[in-house]
Amino acid sequence: MKKNQTLKCGYLGPKGTFSEIAVMKYFGENVFLIPLQSISDVFEMVQNKEVDFGVVPIENSVEGSVNITMDLLFEKSDIHVVGECVVPINHFLVSYGSLDLAEVKKLFSHQQAIGQCSKFIKNRLNNPDIIFTASTANACEMIKDVPESAAIGSENIINIYNLKVLARDIQDSKNNSTRFFIIANSERFTKIEGTAKNYKTSIICSPKHNEPGVLYNMLKAFKEKDINLTRIESRPTKKQLGEYSFYIDFEGFKEDKDVREALVKLEKMSSFFKILGSYPKWKERE
Protein backbone atom coordinates (compact mmCIF):
# COMPACT_ATOMS: atom_id res chain seq x y z
CA MET A 1 0.00 0.00 0.00
CA LYS A 2 1.26 3.44 -0.86
CA LYS A 3 1.00 6.20 1.69
CA ASN A 4 -1.53 8.96 0.96
CA GLN A 5 -3.31 6.67 -1.48
CA THR A 6 -7.07 6.36 -0.99
CA LEU A 7 -7.92 2.69 -0.92
CA LYS A 8 -11.16 1.25 -2.24
CA CYS A 9 -12.78 -1.26 0.07
CA GLY A 10 -15.93 -3.27 -0.58
CA TYR A 11 -18.12 -4.46 2.29
CA LEU A 12 -21.61 -5.78 3.02
CA GLY A 13 -23.81 -2.70 2.95
CA PRO A 14 -25.73 -0.50 3.03
CA LYS A 15 -24.33 2.16 5.34
CA GLY A 16 -24.49 1.37 9.03
CA THR A 17 -23.67 -2.34 9.00
CA PHE A 18 -21.16 -3.96 11.34
CA SER A 19 -19.06 -4.65 8.23
CA GLU A 20 -18.76 -0.87 7.71
CA ILE A 21 -17.67 -0.52 11.34
CA ALA A 22 -15.00 -3.17 10.71
CA VAL A 23 -13.71 -1.29 7.64
CA MET A 24 -13.33 1.93 9.62
CA LYS A 25 -11.70 0.18 12.59
CA TYR A 26 -9.15 -1.51 10.34
CA PHE A 27 -8.33 1.17 7.76
CA GLY A 28 -9.25 4.39 9.56
CA GLU A 29 -10.36 7.33 7.42
CA ASN A 30 -8.00 6.77 4.47
CA VAL A 31 -10.42 4.50 2.64
CA PHE A 32 -13.19 4.89 0.07
CA LEU A 33 -16.10 2.73 1.21
CA ILE A 34 -18.10 0.79 -1.37
CA PRO A 35 -21.25 -0.81 0.13
CA LEU A 36 -22.38 -3.96 -1.66
CA GLN A 37 -25.54 -6.06 -1.53
CA SER A 38 -24.02 -9.39 -0.51
CA ILE A 39 -20.88 -11.12 0.72
CA SER A 40 -20.68 -12.80 -2.70
CA ASP A 41 -20.54 -9.34 -4.32
CA VAL A 42 -17.60 -8.41 -2.07
CA PHE A 43 -15.65 -11.46 -3.23
CA GLU A 44 -16.52 -10.75 -6.87
CA MET A 45 -15.34 -7.13 -6.67
CA VAL A 46 -12.05 -8.23 -5.09
CA GLN A 47 -11.62 -11.02 -7.62
CA ASN A 48 -12.20 -8.61 -10.53
CA LYS A 49 -9.79 -6.05 -8.99
CA GLU A 50 -12.53 -3.42 -8.83
CA VAL A 51 -11.56 -2.73 -5.21
CA ASP A 52 -8.25 -2.96 -3.37
CA PHE A 53 -9.69 -4.86 -0.42
CA GLY A 54 -12.87 -6.48 0.81
CA VAL A 55 -14.08 -6.93 4.38
CA VAL A 56 -16.19 -10.01 5.14
CA PRO A 57 -17.43 -11.58 8.41
CA ILE A 58 -15.89 -14.98 9.12
CA GLU A 59 -17.15 -15.91 12.60
CA ASN A 60 -19.20 -14.69 15.54
CA SER A 61 -18.55 -15.59 19.16
CA VAL A 62 -22.22 -16.57 19.68
CA GLU A 63 -23.47 -17.89 16.33
CA GLY A 64 -20.22 -19.39 15.03
CA SER A 65 -18.90 -19.35 11.48
CA VAL A 66 -20.38 -17.48 8.52
CA ASN A 67 -20.87 -20.33 6.07
CA ILE A 68 -21.09 -18.27 2.88
CA THR A 69 -17.71 -16.68 3.63
CA MET A 70 -16.14 -20.08 4.33
CA ASP A 71 -17.54 -21.54 1.11
CA LEU A 72 -16.30 -18.64 -1.02
CA LEU A 73 -12.82 -18.86 0.51
CA PHE A 74 -12.82 -22.50 -0.61
CA GLU A 75 -14.10 -21.75 -4.11
CA LYS A 76 -12.12 -18.63 -5.04
CA SER A 77 -8.53 -19.56 -5.84
CA ASP A 78 -7.29 -15.99 -6.28
CA ILE A 79 -8.45 -14.56 -2.94
CA HIS A 80 -5.85 -13.88 -0.24
CA VAL A 81 -6.54 -13.13 3.44
CA VAL A 82 -4.35 -10.19 4.43
CA GLY A 83 -5.76 -9.16 7.79
CA GLU A 84 -8.37 -9.61 10.52
CA CYS A 85 -10.49 -7.27 12.60
CA VAL A 86 -12.63 -8.00 15.67
CA VAL A 87 -15.71 -5.85 16.30
CA PRO A 88 -17.70 -5.93 19.57
CA ILE A 89 -21.37 -6.44 18.71
CA ASN A 90 -24.05 -4.44 20.53
CA HIS A 91 -27.52 -4.85 19.04
CA PHE A 92 -30.35 -2.32 19.19
CA LEU A 93 -34.04 -2.86 18.53
CA VAL A 94 -35.18 0.07 16.40
CA SER A 95 -38.26 1.30 14.57
CA TYR A 96 -39.58 4.37 12.76
CA GLY A 97 -42.44 4.63 15.25
CA SER A 98 -42.71 4.60 19.04
CA LEU A 99 -43.85 1.04 19.69
CA ASP A 100 -44.19 -0.96 22.87
CA LEU A 101 -42.26 -4.24 22.62
CA ALA A 102 -45.50 -6.23 22.58
CA GLU A 103 -46.71 -4.21 19.58
CA VAL A 104 -43.89 -5.41 17.28
CA LYS A 105 -45.58 -7.74 14.79
CA LYS A 106 -42.73 -8.10 12.26
CA LEU A 107 -39.02 -8.25 13.07
CA PHE A 108 -36.41 -7.71 10.34
CA SER A 109 -32.67 -8.40 10.50
CA HIS A 110 -29.76 -10.48 9.25
CA GLN A 111 -29.92 -14.15 10.23
CA GLN A 112 -26.83 -13.85 12.43
CA ALA A 113 -28.29 -10.88 14.33
CA ILE A 114 -31.56 -12.72 14.90
CA GLY A 115 -29.62 -15.69 16.28
CA GLN A 116 -27.51 -13.48 18.53
CA CYS A 117 -30.65 -11.95 20.09
CA SER A 118 -32.76 -15.12 20.34
CA LYS A 119 -33.34 -14.90 24.11
CA PHE A 120 -34.52 -11.30 23.91
CA ILE A 121 -36.86 -12.14 21.02
CA LYS A 122 -38.32 -15.11 22.89
CA ASN A 123 -38.66 -13.47 26.30
CA ARG A 124 -39.45 -9.81 25.52
CA LEU A 125 -41.32 -9.80 22.20
CA ASN A 126 -44.78 -11.16 21.43
CA ASN A 127 -43.89 -13.87 18.89
CA PRO A 128 -43.33 -11.53 15.89
CA ASP A 129 -42.95 -12.74 12.31
CA ILE A 130 -39.22 -12.87 11.58
CA ILE A 131 -37.95 -11.75 8.19
CA PHE A 132 -34.28 -12.39 7.36
CA THR A 133 -32.51 -9.65 5.40
CA ALA A 134 -29.20 -9.33 3.53
CA SER A 135 -27.77 -7.10 6.29
CA THR A 136 -28.81 -5.35 9.50
CA ALA A 137 -28.83 -1.97 7.73
CA ASN A 138 -30.90 -3.40 4.89
CA ALA A 139 -33.47 -4.38 7.53
CA CYS A 140 -33.79 -0.73 8.55
CA GLU A 141 -34.57 0.27 4.97
CA MET A 142 -37.20 -2.44 4.66
CA ILE A 143 -39.23 -1.58 7.78
CA LYS A 144 -39.91 1.98 6.67
CA ASP A 145 -43.18 1.10 4.94
CA VAL A 146 -44.19 -1.83 7.17
CA PRO A 147 -46.54 -0.96 10.07
CA GLU A 148 -45.78 -2.36 13.54
CA SER A 149 -42.33 -3.50 12.44
CA ALA A 150 -38.88 -3.23 13.98
CA ALA A 151 -35.30 -4.11 13.05
CA ILE A 152 -32.18 -5.25 14.87
CA GLY A 153 -28.96 -3.43 14.05
CA SER A 154 -25.95 -1.45 15.21
CA GLU A 155 -25.94 1.88 17.04
CA ASN A 156 -24.58 3.48 13.84
CA ILE A 157 -27.87 3.00 12.02
CA ILE A 158 -29.92 5.09 14.48
CA ASN A 159 -28.84 8.48 13.13
CA ILE A 160 -28.35 7.29 9.54
CA TYR A 161 -32.00 6.25 9.23
CA ASN A 162 -33.47 8.58 11.92
CA LEU A 163 -34.80 5.67 13.96
CA LYS A 164 -36.29 5.39 17.43
CA VAL A 165 -34.64 3.02 19.91
CA LEU A 166 -37.05 0.50 21.42
CA ALA A 167 -34.39 -1.43 23.38
CA ARG A 168 -30.60 -1.33 23.80
CA ASP A 169 -27.95 -4.04 24.08
CA ILE A 170 -30.35 -6.87 23.33
CA GLN A 171 -27.71 -9.44 22.34
CA ASP A 172 -27.77 -12.66 24.37
CA SER A 173 -24.09 -12.40 25.32
CA LYS A 174 -22.50 -9.21 26.58
CA ASN A 175 -19.17 -10.49 25.19
CA ASN A 176 -20.59 -10.84 21.68
CA SER A 177 -18.07 -10.04 18.93
CA THR A 178 -17.59 -10.74 15.23
CA ARG A 179 -14.29 -11.44 13.51
CA PHE A 180 -13.83 -10.12 9.99
CA PHE A 181 -11.31 -11.07 7.31
CA ILE A 182 -9.68 -8.44 5.11
CA ILE A 183 -9.29 -10.02 1.66
CA ALA A 184 -7.39 -8.99 -1.46
CA ASN A 185 -6.75 -10.32 -4.94
CA SER A 186 -3.66 -12.56 -4.83
CA GLU A 187 -2.11 -10.72 -7.78
CA ARG A 188 -2.37 -7.41 -5.95
CA PHE A 189 -1.37 -8.69 -2.56
CA THR A 190 1.36 -6.81 -0.73
CA LYS A 191 2.38 -7.59 2.83
CA ILE A 192 0.55 -5.48 5.41
CA GLU A 193 2.57 -4.24 8.39
CA GLY A 194 3.43 -6.77 11.05
CA THR A 195 6.15 -9.19 12.12
CA ALA A 196 6.22 -12.95 11.89
CA LYS A 197 6.13 -13.16 15.69
CA ASN A 198 2.60 -11.76 15.91
CA TYR A 199 1.11 -13.43 12.85
CA LYS A 200 -1.69 -15.91 12.33
CA THR A 201 -2.14 -18.20 9.35
CA SER A 202 -5.36 -19.59 7.89
CA ILE A 203 -5.59 -22.69 5.70
CA ILE A 204 -8.18 -25.04 4.18
CA CYS A 205 -7.51 -28.75 3.67
CA SER A 206 -9.44 -31.90 2.80
CA PRO A 207 -8.07 -35.36 3.74
CA LYS A 208 -7.18 -37.78 0.96
CA HIS A 209 -8.94 -40.64 2.71
CA ASN A 210 -12.04 -40.61 4.91
CA GLU A 211 -10.93 -43.03 7.62
CA PRO A 212 -10.84 -43.26 11.45
CA GLY A 213 -8.31 -40.91 13.02
CA VAL A 214 -7.68 -38.92 9.85
CA LEU A 215 -8.21 -35.53 11.50
CA TYR A 216 -6.07 -36.53 14.48
CA ASN A 217 -3.24 -37.53 12.14
CA MET A 218 -3.49 -34.26 10.23
CA LEU A 219 -3.46 -32.12 13.36
CA LYS A 220 -0.56 -34.07 14.80
CA ALA A 221 1.69 -32.19 12.39
CA PHE A 222 0.98 -29.01 14.39
CA LYS A 223 1.39 -30.74 17.77
CA GLU A 224 4.82 -32.04 16.81
CA LYS A 225 5.97 -28.47 16.08
CA ASP A 226 4.24 -26.97 19.15
CA ILE A 227 2.04 -24.74 16.94
CA ASN A 228 -1.03 -23.33 18.68
CA LEU A 229 -4.32 -23.82 16.83
CA THR A 230 -6.79 -20.96 17.39
CA ARG A 231 -9.74 -22.24 15.34
CA ILE A 232 -10.87 -25.35 13.49
CA GLU A 233 -14.14 -25.73 11.58
CA SER A 234 -15.49 -28.25 9.11
CA ARG A 235 -17.65 -27.69 6.04
CA PRO A 236 -19.03 -30.26 3.58
CA THR A 237 -17.11 -30.38 0.30
CA LYS A 238 -20.47 -30.61 -1.55
CA LYS A 239 -19.02 -33.44 -3.62
CA GLN A 240 -20.13 -36.45 -1.60
CA LEU A 241 -22.02 -37.09 1.63
CA GLY A 242 -19.59 -37.41 4.55
CA GLU A 243 -16.70 -35.57 2.86
CA TYR A 244 -15.50 -32.46 4.67
CA SER A 245 -12.95 -29.69 4.36
CA PHE A 246 -11.27 -28.33 7.46
CA TYR A 247 -10.65 -24.63 8.05
CA ILE A 248 -7.73 -24.15 10.42
CA ASP A 249 -6.29 -20.99 11.98
CA PHE A 250 -3.05 -21.12 13.95
CA GLU A 251 -0.39 -18.84 15.40
CA GLY A 252 2.70 -18.32 13.28
CA PHE A 253 3.87 -17.09 9.88
CA LYS A 254 3.69 -19.40 6.87
CA GLU A 255 7.43 -18.98 6.15
CA ASP A 256 8.54 -19.89 9.69
CA LYS A 257 10.62 -23.08 9.58
CA ASP A 258 8.37 -25.09 11.93
CA VAL A 259 5.20 -23.85 10.26
CA ARG A 260 6.54 -24.62 6.80
CA GLU A 261 7.49 -28.17 7.80
CA ALA A 262 4.07 -28.78 9.40
CA LEU A 263 2.30 -27.50 6.29
CA VAL A 264 4.38 -29.74 4.01
CA LYS A 265 3.29 -32.78 6.06
CA LEU A 266 -0.33 -31.65 6.03
CA GLU A 267 -0.36 -31.05 2.27
CA LYS A 268 0.89 -34.60 1.65
CA MET A 269 -2.13 -35.94 3.55
CA SER A 270 -4.60 -33.68 1.70
CA SER A 271 -6.56 -34.02 -1.52
CA PHE A 272 -7.19 -30.26 -1.38
CA PHE A 273 -4.85 -27.80 0.32
CA LYS A 274 -4.91 -24.00 0.29
CA ILE A 275 -3.08 -21.41 2.35
CA LEU A 276 -5.56 -18.55 2.68
CA GLY A 277 -2.91 -16.21 4.06
CA SER A 278 -0.66 -15.13 6.90
CA TYR A 279 -1.61 -11.85 8.52
CA PRO A 280 -1.00 -9.80 11.70
CA LYS A 281 -3.12 -10.71 14.71
CA TRP A 282 -5.79 -8.12 15.38
CA LYS A 283 -4.82 -5.53 17.95
CA GLU A 284 -7.00 -2.59 18.92
CA ARG A 285 -5.43 0.74 18.02
CA GLU A 286 -4.33 2.83 20.99
Order of alpha helices (4+ residues) and beta strands (2+ residues): beta-alpha-beta-alpha-beta-beta-alpha-beta-beta-beta-alpha-alpha-beta-alpha-beta-alpha-beta-beta-beta-alpha-beta-beta-alpha-beta
